[in-house]
Amino acid sequence: MAKTRRSLDLSFPPEVAGQPRSVWLHGELRAAIVEGRLPSSTRLPSTRDLARQYRVSRGTVVATFERLKSEGYLTSRVGAGTFVAANVRQRKGPIPVSATPPAYIGRAEAEYRIPKKLVGMRRFEPLRPFRMGDIDLRAFPSRLWGSMVSRRARVSTSWSLTEVDVLGYRPLREAIADYLGSSRGVTCTADQVIIVTSTQQALDLLARLLVRPGRKVWMEDPGYFGARVALETVGAKIVPVPVDGEGMCVEHGEQTGEDAVGAYVTPAHQFPMGPVMSVGRRAKLLEWASRAGAFVIEDDYDSEFRFEGRPIPALMGMDRNSNVILVGSFSKLMFPTLRIGYIVAPVALAKLVGTFRLRTDFRPMYFEQAVLADFIERGHLSRHLHKMRELYAGRLSVLSKAVQEYLSGIVEVRNHHCGLYTAAMLKNGMRSADAETLATEAGVETLSLDRFTFSAPDPRGLLLGFAAFNGLEIRDGVRKLAWALESARWTNYTRS
């Protein structure tokens, strides 16, 4: 049986002068049905309500309904109401418009440039190895989360607040401050935490607040192109700074961009190459920032997933001069559609960041923030992270062994024991882009490392995300990748 939809209101264009109201009403109702604006099985308003809404006689509405029934567009059931017939052929889709768009659309199309590094990226459906950014949702305690959502929904006084806190739901900010103090070594208060929807929103807000067109900002090379997009959007001049086994080469940054106003870094797990920034490099970066009066945006995107060795403290924990701004989110810790992230700003900056956010968002979403606060305060987040660390550590081990078994001499996995992806370095002389193309043709989803470079040479490698896939899926993906890269011996791909 078709699902019944209820139409609360019917919106029609104004009447045509001189046209009988019965003709107008019949034509508009019929058009709404044929064009799919009133889907099959939709329940129409009562004749009395429709007559009152459009100030026509009820007799006119009744006569129109009867005519549409006779034509097969409507049906009725005694005591249930009048419905759009289930077998009506409907023409759903946008209304036909002129083939030539208005000038403003043409200007937008002509002026927009998709970031070069995003060109050609492809996402398979359904999900398949080795897509980046996805996690294992099957392991999330969804029933527990659902019960907490239900419990919060019944107590609206705790989240349906009339006053606006530009920084976000205070109990959540307090929970995040406590969490960062214990897990990341950051000493901060709730008044330094600003709730945002994602890391990308955090980067966008900070770039617009802190950077003016033409000012220089350091970025790791290779580095995260989401940060590059945010900075270039506001007209920043990117200063590419190479990375090595100790992270960002600060001395190179000082030589090429001493007058930069800031830097963006991923010190706990450099993206995309993977090393941890050494203590010495961290000290040099903070020394430069203090001397230059510059900001340092620390993107702490997946440091919670460290599988061996002691936890790596955040760079912000070393900062004594209010230069570091920490950003992070819960999408990889919990589930991607939980659009909650955070900025931890120095005391003198935090209120300004919250106020600046009012340019785009006047009222934070307190409900999900309240549920997340409960989830953290009751210890569920720490238990979930402990379970996921063990799960993902096992999957990284499976991936490493499968690469050794099927891709020995062709690919080498970097063993950083951290995060939800790994850099797989090509040992056969192939370019990153060629390897990505071959993998895609074989049904394997990867990203080439040269997508993340600025001026650095091609690192010759691929990024392999492993978090969302079980052992069988990982091994099958590696076998497909091995077949793709082995078959390259018989292609015309350039080796240089």
N, C-alpha and C positions, 0 to 999 in steps of 0.2 A: 504494500500500500504506500502511495506517494506521501511524502512528508508534507504536512500542512504548514504553510507560512501565513502569518497574519500581517496584512497591510494596515498600518496605523493611520496613514494619511495618503491621499492621492494628489499629486501635484500636476496640474495641467496648465498649458499656456492660456493666455487670455482669450476670450471669445472674439470671433471675427465680427465686425460690425455688420448688422443686417442679416446675420445667419441665425436661423432658429436655434434655440438653446438645446432642443432635443437632438438636432443634427450635430451640433458642436459636441455635446456630451458623448454621443455614440461614437463619433469619429475619434475623440481623444482616448476613450476607453479601449477601443479596438486597436489603435496605434500602440498604446502602452502594452497591450497583450502581445501583439505581433512582434514588436521590437524587443520583447523580453524584459521590459521594465517591470511588468507584472508576471513573474514566472508561473509556470504550471502549478496548480494546487494552492495558489495564494488565495487566502480568504479576503474578500472585499469588505469594506465598511458596510454597515446597514444602510438601507435606502434612506432612513430618517437622518442618519449622520451625514451622508453624502449630500442630501438635499439642503441641510442646514449649513454645511461648509461652503457650498457654492451658490447658495441662495436661489435655488430652483425649487419648483414644486416637487413634492414627493411623488406625485403621479408621473412627472416627467422621468424621474429616476427609475421608477418601477417599469415604465414602458421601455426605457432603454435597456434595462437588465433583461426583460423578456425578449426583446429583439436579438440581443447578443446570445441568449440561450438558443433561440431558434437557428441562429447562424453557426452554432457549435462552439462559441468562444467561452461561454459560461455554463456552469452546472449549479444546481442547488440541492440541498438536502434539508428536509423538514426538521426544524429545531437546531440545525447546525449552521446555516447561512449560505451565502453565495460564493462560489469559487471559480477561479480560472480553470477551464477544462484541462484535463491531464494530457490529452492527445493533440493539443494545438501545436501547429508548426510555428516555431518562433525564430525570428531573425535576430539573434543576439550579436552584440558587437557595437563598436563606435558608430555614431551617426556619420554618414558620408559627408566629407567636407571638401573644400577646394583643394586641387592637387598642388597648388602653390601656397606654401605656408606664409603667414605674416612676416614682415621684415624682421621683427625682433627675434623670431625663431631662427631665421636664416643667419642673423648676426651671431646668435649663441652657438650655432653649429660651426660657423666659420672660425670663431675665436677659441672654441674649446679644443684642447689637445689632451687625449688620454695619455697618462704617464707612460713613457716609452717602455718602462720595465714591466708594465702590465699588459702590453700588447701580446696577444696570442695565448694568454693564460686560459686554461680550459678546466672546467670542473665536470667530472663524470657523474652521471646519475645511473644507478645508485652509487653510493659511496664505495670506493675501492682503494686499495693501497696505491700510493703512500701519501694520501692527501694530508696537507699541512693544516693545522688549526683545529682539527676535529679531535674529540676525546671520546672515551667509551661511556656513552650514556646508559648502557645496560647495567653498569655497576653503580649508578647513582641511586641513593635510597629514595626513590620517587614517592613511595607510599608514605614514608615519614614526612617528606616535604609537603605532600598533599594534606596530611593531617594538621601540620603546622599552619598551612595556608587557611584551612577551614577554621581552625581555632582563632586565628587572628581576625578572620572575616566576621566572626560573631561578636567581636569586641571592638566596635568601630571607634570608640572614644580614644583608643591608643594610637590610631593612625589617621583618622579622618579629622585632621586638625585645620583650624581656620587660619591660624597665624602662619607666616611663611618664614622658614629658616633657610636663608640662601645657601648655607653650607650643607644642608641635608638633614635627615632624621637623626637627632642627637644620640639616641641610644646606639644606633649603628656606628656613628662616628666614634663613640666611646669604645665599642667592641673592636673596631678596626685599630684604634690606637693601642689597645691592650694586646691585640694579636700581633701587630708589628713590633711591639716592644719585646715580646717573648720569642717570636720566630725570626725576626729580621734584625734585631739589635738596634731598633730605632726608638729613641726617646722622644715622644711627642704627646700632645694632648688632643682631645677631641676638637678643640678650637683650631687646630692646624689641618684638620681633615675636611676635604670638600668632596661630596659625593657627586659623581658624574655617571654617564651612561656607559662609558667604555674608555679604554686607553686612547682610542683615536679621538674621542671628544676631548679628553684631557690635553692631548697634543695640540689639537686645533685651538682650544681656548688659550693655552699658554703661548702658542706661537703668535696669536693675534694680540695678546696682551703685552708680550715682552720684546717682540721683534718688529723693527720698522724696515721698510723696503731698502734694499741695498746693504743692510748690515750683515756681517759675517757670522756664521754659526758653524761650529765644528760638527762633523758627523763621521762615525766609523765607516771605513771603506774596505770591504763591503759592509753594508748596514741596512737597517730596516727601511723599506721604501715608504711605509705609511708615515713615518716621521718626515721623510723627505718631502712627501706630498704636502703635509701640513705646513712645513717651513717655506717651501717654494710658493705656496698659495699666497702667503703674505709678502712675498718679494724678497725673502732672505737669500743671501749669497752663500751657497754651501761651500764649506772648506773641507774637502775629503781628507781624512786622516787615516793612514794605514793601520791595520791591526796585525799582530803576530801572536805568538803563544802566550804573551802576557797581557793581551788586550790592546786598547788604543795606544798608539805610539805618541805620547804627549809631546815629546820634544819636536816631532815633525809638525804638530799643530802649532807650536809656538813659533816655529820658523816660517810657516806659511800663512798663519792667521793670528798673530799675537794680539791684534786689535779686535778680535771677535767678541761679540756680546754674550755668547753662550756656547754650550756644547750639549749634544745628545749622546748618551752612552747606554750600553746594556752590560754593566760590569759583572753581574753575577753569572751570566751565561751569554756571552757575546753572540748577537744575532747577525749573520747566520753561521759563523764559523765555529763557535762553541766554547772557546777558552774563557777562564775566569780572569778578570783583571787583577794583576798582582798588587800586593800592598804598596810596593814602591811606585807603581804607575798611579795608583789611587792618590797617594800623597802628592805626587807631582801635579795631577789634575786639580786637586783642591788648592794647591799652592798657586797655580796659575789663575784659577777662578777668583781667589781672594785678591791677588795682586791686580787683576784686570777689572774687578768689580763685575764679574760675569756670572750668569746662572749656569747650572748644570742640571739638565733633565735626566734623571735616572729612571729608566724603564725596567721595572722589576717584573717581567712578563711571565716567567715560569720557574723562578728560583726555588719554589717550594718542592719541586720534584728533583731532589738531589738524592741519588741512589747509593753513593759511597762517600766516605769521609765525613768530616764535620760540616755543619751548615755554613754557608758563606754569608757573612753579615752584609747588610746593605751599605752602600757608599755613604748614604745619609747619616749613618751611625758614626762616621768618622768626621763629619762636617762640624766645625766650630764657628763658622763665620756666615752662616745663613745663605750659602751659595747653592745648595742642592735642593731640588724639588723632586720628590719621589712620585711616580705614577704606577698604578697597577689596576687589576680588575679581578673579578671572580668568575669570568666566563670559562676559563680553563680549569679552575678549581672545582667548579660545580657543573654548569651546563651553559652552552653558548647563548641561549636566548634569555638568560638572566642578565639584563642590561644594567649592571651595577659595577662601576669602577670607582677609583678614588684618586685624588691628588693630596699629597702631604706637603704642605708649603711651609717655609719659615714663618714664624709668628708674625713678623712685620708685613708679610705678603698675603697671608691666608684670607683675611677679610676682603682685600682688594680682588682676589681671584673670585671669591663668592659673589661679590657685587658685580664684577665684570660679566659673570655668567648670566645675569639678569637680562643681558642684551638678547639672549636667545631662548631663555627658559625661566618663566616667572615663578613656577611652582613645582618643586620636586615631587616625584611619585613616592609617597610615604609607605604605601601598603607593602610592596615587595621589600622595601628597605626594612620595614618592621619585622617581616618574616625572616629575612636574612640575619637581622640582629638576634632574634631568638635562636636561630640555627647555630650561630657562633657562640653565644653566651651559654648554651646548654651543652657545649662540648661536641656537637655533631660534626662540625667542620674539621676539627682536629682528628677525630676518629676516621672520617671519610678520607682525609689526606693520607693518613697512615696506611689505610687499605689500598689507595690508589698508587702510592709509591711502590708498594710491593708488586702490584699488578703490572705497572709500567716498567719496573726494573726487569721483571721476567720477560716482557715483550722486547725490550732492548737487547737482552741476552739472546733471545731467539733470532732477532734480526742479525746480530753480529755473527752468530754461528752459521746462519743461512748464507750470508754474504761470503764467509770463508769457504763454505762448501761449494757454492755455485758460481761465485764471481772472483775467486782467487786469481790474483794477477791482473784483474780488470778494474776492480773497485776495492777501496779500503775504507772501512768505517772508522771515523774518528771516535776514540774511546774517552768521552768526557764525563760519562756517568751522570748526566743531568739532562732535564728537559723532556720534551715530548716529540722531539725529532732528532735526527743526527745528520751531519754532513758526510756524504759518501764521496770520497775523492777518486776521480778517474785516473787510472794508472796505465791506460792504453793510448794516451796521446790525444784522445778525442776532446773536442770542444764541449763545453757545458750545454750550449743551445742544441747542438746536434744530438747529444745524449738524451735531452729532454724530448726532442722530436721523436726519436726512435722509441723511447719508453711510451709516449702517448700513443703511437701507432700500435704498440703491443698491448694497450689497455691498462697501462700503469700510469698513475698520476704522480708526477714529480715536479719540482721546480729547479731550474738550472741556477747555479750559484752566480752566474754572470748577470742575472736579473737584479742583483743587489749591489753591483759595483758602480762606482762613480768614474774614477780615473784609473783604478787598480786594474792590472791585467786579469784576464779570465782565470778564476781559481781552479777551473776544470773539475767540476763536481756537481752533485745533485743533492737536494734536500729530501730526506725520506722521513715522513711522519709515521709513527708507529703506534700512537696511543689508542687509536680507535679500532685496532685490528687484533684479532686473536692469533695464536700461534700458527694455525693452519692457513689463515689468510695472509699472514706475513710471509710464510714460506712459499706460498703460491705466487705472491707478488714478486718475490726475489727470483723465482724460476722464470717468470715472464720477463723480468728485467734482464736476466742473464741471456735469455734467448735473443732479446732485442739487441743487446750490446755485442753479443757474439756474432749475430748476423750482419753487423756493421762491417765486418771484414769483407763482405761481398758487395758493399755499396760504394757510392762515390763520395761519401762524406769526407770533408777535408781533414787531414791530420797535419798539424803544424806545431 
